[in-house]
């Protein structure tokens, strides 16, 4: 049994991939501790429920529960703003400029001796490296997103951290084959990253009947979910497509803290298109509920809002949540989605974010051909049963740990 510390950049309730990693490593017999910053009060209930059911330990760093914690959070934000103005030529400076809580996470990790420190995203690579150096241990990185290829991120800072430390990691994991190829090429890795798709567990759909037992809805039920609702939902193209369909359809957007300006824009658009009842908003929900909630719909949308590599090479959890729920999938046309469809067909189709007429034609053909929509839903359900489930996927993570930390 190995001692493993997982370092998270955010709340447990906002990072289901971290929770799945911790669950599978604990189930494999390892002594797992998760260290994370507790700084967003809206996730507190989700966090507490996860901790109550977990087989692993947690160290939550208080940045919102007490007056002292909230004061510390304000200090951390000020420290980051100051650090961003300094030369970022050392890990000391980088750990203060990338994210808010790097020094505190490093300090906490150093107090927990372990054989392996797993950084959950690039933002916590430096705390993991610092703790590994203190205890002469190994470190690994789960590259959930290609943030150094995202223009919304401090790309030069992230690339400096990646260039220095990713080649030295005991192993890397990431979310798609396309992303693994990009990391291997970019950092000249001697061994390719392990691909861990963002799959759900079979247990999450235990109460959900298979697609054959769930008739297609009228209106046709379209679905998108995310932590927040904003332009990344690409809902405009879906609404414009709905407006030209020869049958009624409704788009449900689920997420916490939706952007008011974006929702107002969508409602105005729906009114202008004379489909005011075709748009519905649902509140955010715990990760454990996402599969059955998706299963209440016919088609789940997996959107990527841009053409930069960050979006082109990602395969998000929307894809595998919809698959596990037995929904047909409508995916933005990206390199990673095309690669996934090339490996297994018959469960999804791709569409362009700027072509609502073609999307409408695809939806019409899908829903208008007897049995075709049900066939896609059945195929998605079967792929999740046989291949794309966390019970199968997690074995790669367990094997990667076993390889570097043999019993």
N, C-alpha and C positions, 0 to 999 in steps of 0.2 A: 504493500500500500504506500503510495507516494503522498506527500504533503503538497497541495496545490493551492496557490492564491490566485484568484481571478480579480483583476482590477477593472472596475467599470467607470466610465466617464460621467454617467448620469444615473438616475433612479432605476431601480429594478423594474418597476412597472412600465418604464419607457423602453426597455431593451429585452424583448423576449428571447433574442438570440443568446444573450448572456445567461439568462435563466436556463435555457435548454442545455447550454454547455455545462453549467454547474450541475444540473440534474444528472446528465449522462455520466459525468466523471465521478460524481458521488455514487451513482448506481453501480459503477465499475469497481467500487471498493476504495476509492481514494478519499483522503481527508481534505475536503474542499472548504476554503474560506473565501467569501466574496467581500471585497472592500469597495465602497462606493460613496459618493457625496450625496447626502440627503439635503437637497436644496430646492426642491419643487413640491410645495405642499399639496398640489392637486394629485400627486401620485401616491400620497401617503397611504391611503386605503388599499391601493393595489399592492404596494410594497409589503404592508403588514400581512395581507392575505398570503402572499408568496412566501414570506418568511415562516409563517405558521405551518405551512405544508412542506417546507424544504427539508432535505436530508443533509444540508450543508450549513455552515456557520456564516454569519454576516458581521461585518464591522461597518456601521453607518456613521459617517462623519457629519456632525450636526452643522448645517448652515441655514436652517430655517425653523427648527422646533423651539428654540429658546432665544431670549433676547441676546445672549452672548453669541449664539450661533449666527443670528441674523447680522449682528455687528461684524462678525468675522467674514461673512459673505460680502459685505460692503467693502471691507478691507481688501479681500481677494480681487474684487472687480477693479478697484483702484490700482492695485499692484499690477494687474494685467495691462491696464491702459498705460502705465508708466513703462513697463517692460517692453511694450511694443515700440516704444520710441528709442530703445537702446540697440546697439549692435547685437545681432543674434548669432554670434559666432561660437557660443559655448552652450552645452546642454543646460548649464545653470540658468542662463538667460532664456533659452527656448522653453524650459519647463515652466517659466513664469509668464511667458507671452502666449502660449498655446493652451487655451482653456483657462479656467479660473482656479482650479484646486490642485494643480500638479504637485506643489511642494507638500501640501497636507497629505495627499495620497502616497507620496514617496515616504514621508515620515511614518505613516501608519503601516505601510507595507514592510518597512524595515523592522517593525516590532513583531512581525509574524514570520518566524523561520519557516522556510518551505524548500522543496526540491525544484519546484517550477513556479514561475510567475507568468501568468497569462494575461497579456494586455488586450483588453476588449476594445479595439479601435486604436488608431494612431495617437489619439489625444493622451493616452495613458502609457505609451511606450516608455517614456523617460522614467516615470515612477517604477515601472516594472524592471527596467534596466538597473536603476539605483538599488532596488531591493535585492536583485540577483547578485549584484556585485558585493553587497554587504554580506550575504550568506553563501557566497561562492556557489551559487545555484545557476540553473538554466532559465532562460526566458523565451517566451513564444508570443506571437501576435496573431490575433484574429482580425484580419483586414476586412471589416464589414463593408466598407465603401472605399472607392478610389478617390479619397478626398484631395490628393495632390493633383488630380485631374479635374477638379471642380473650381470654377472661377469664383464661387461664393466663399471659398475657403482661403486662408493665408497660404497659398500654394508653395511659395518659396520656403516658408518655415516648415511646412509639412514635408516637402521634398528633402530638406536638409536632415530632418529626423529620420526619414525613411532611408536615405542614402547611407547614413552612418550606421544604423542599427538593424534594418531588416535583413541584410546579408549575414548578420551575426546571430540571428535568432535560431533557436533549436529547431523550430519549424514555423511555417506560416499557414494560416487557413484563410480562405476567402469564399465569396458567395456564388461564383460562376466560373465556368471553364474559360470564358473570354477574359475575365478579370485575372485569373491565374496566369494566363499567357502574358498579359500586360505586365504584371508584377515581375515575372521571370525575366522578361526582356528588359524592362526598365532598370532593374537592379542587378542584372547579370547573376541571377541566383544559381547556385550549384544544384539545388534540388527544387523542383517546382512546388508551389503551394498546394496544400491539400484542399480540395473543393468540398465545402460543406454548404449545400443548398439550404435556403431558408425554409426548410420543411417543417410541417406541423406533426404532432404525434397522432397516431391512430386513435388514442384514447380521447382526443379532443372531439371526435365525431361519434363517440359511442352511442349517443342518443339520437343520432341523425339517420333517418332511413335512406336507403340508396336512391339514386335519381329515378329509377323505374317506378318507385312508389311515391314520387312527388310530381304531380302533373305540372306542366308549363303554366305559368301565371298569365292571367289576363286582367289588366294590361301586362305586357311583357316586362319582367322585373330585372332592371339593370342596376348594377351595384358597384360602388367604389368606396374604399375606406382608407383612412390614414390617421396618424396621430393628430394632425391638424387638417383643416380644409382650406385650400388656397389654390392659386393658379396651377400648381403641380398636378392637380386633379384632372386638368384638361377637359373640364366639364362642358366648355363652350361647344366643342366639336360634337360631343355626344348629344347635347340639346338640339343643335342644328340638324343632326341626323334624325333624331326623333321627330322633328317637325315635318319631315318628308316621308315618313313611314306610312304605309297603307293600313296600319293597325295601331292601336294605342300602346304606348310604352311609358314607363316611369323610371327615372333615375334617382336612386337613393344615395346620398353622400353621407358617410358616417365619419365623425372625427370630433375631438375636443377643441375648444378655442377656435372656432372657425373665424376667418377674417371677415369682419362685417362689410368692408367695401367689396370684397369678392362676392359674398352672398347677395349683396344688393345688385351687383352687376349681373349675376346669374338670374335673379328674379326678374329684373328688367328685360333681359334677353328672352326669358321664357314667355313673358307677357307679350313682347313684340312678335314672337313667333306663334302666338295664339295657342300656346300649350302651357298655361299657368299651373295646371295640375300635374305636369310631367316631372316636376322637381320636388324632392322631399329631402329633408335634413334629419339625420339621426344622431343622437349623442354618442360621445366616445364610450368605449366599453373595455373591460379588462381583456388582456390578450387571450386568456383561457376561453373567452366567449366568442372569439372572432370566427371560428370555423362554423359553429351552429348558426350564427347570425348571417354569415355568407350563404349558408344553405337555404335561407329563406328566399333566395333570388335565383334567377335563371342564368344570367351572364354576369361574370365578374370582370371588371376592367383593371388591367395592370398597365398603368400609364408611366411613361418616362417623359418629362416635359421639355427636354432639349436635345441637341445634337452633339454636345461635348462628350468626351470619352466617359466622364463620370456617369452619364445616363446611358450611353450606348452599350456599356459593358456590364451593367448591373442587372441582376434578376432579383426583384424584391419579394418580400413575404406575401404580398398580395397574390402573386402568381400561385404559390403553393398552398395558400389558404383557400383560394377558390378551387384549386384542384382537389384538395382534401375534402372540401364540402360537396364535391360533385357538381360544380358549376361549369358551364362552358366559359372559356377565357377569351377576352378580346385584349390583345397586347399591342402597345405601341411598336411600330416597326423599327427595331433596333438590332444591332449585330448580335447581342446576347440572346434576345428572344428568338431570332431566326435560327441560331445555333441550337437552342433548346427544341424548337419545333422540328429541326432536321433530324434530331436524335429520336424523337417520338412524335408522330403526327396524329391527326384525328381528334384532338381535344381543344384546339384553340385556333384563332386566326389573328393576323396582324393587320393594323390599320395605320393610316397617317394622321398625325395630329391636326393637319390643315386641310383635310379632304372629307368633309361631312357627307357629301353625296355618295362617295364610294363606301363609306362606313354604313350609310343607310341601305345601300344595295346589299352589302354583306349581311346585315341584320335581317333584311327582307328575305333573302335566300335561305338564311338559317332558320328563321322562325316560320317561313312560309312553305317549306318543304316538309311534308309529314315524316316524322321520325328523325330528321337530321339533327335538330337541337338535342333531342334525347340521346342520340348516338354520341355526340360530343360530350355530354355530361357523363354518360356511362364510361367513356374512354378516360376522362379525367379521373373519375372515381377509381377505376382499375389501376391507373398509373400510380395514384397515391397509395393504393393498397399494396402494390407489388414492388415499387421502386422509390417513389418520392415521399417517404415518411421519415420522421426523425429516428424511429427505432432502427431503421436501416442506415440512414445517413450518419448517425452518431458513432457507428462502429469505426468510421475513419478517424475520428478524433481520438477515440480510445486507443486505436492502433498507433497513432502518431505519438501519444504519450508513452505507450508501452515500449516503443522503439528507442526512445531517448532515456527512459527511466525503467529499465528492465527490473523485474522483481529480484 
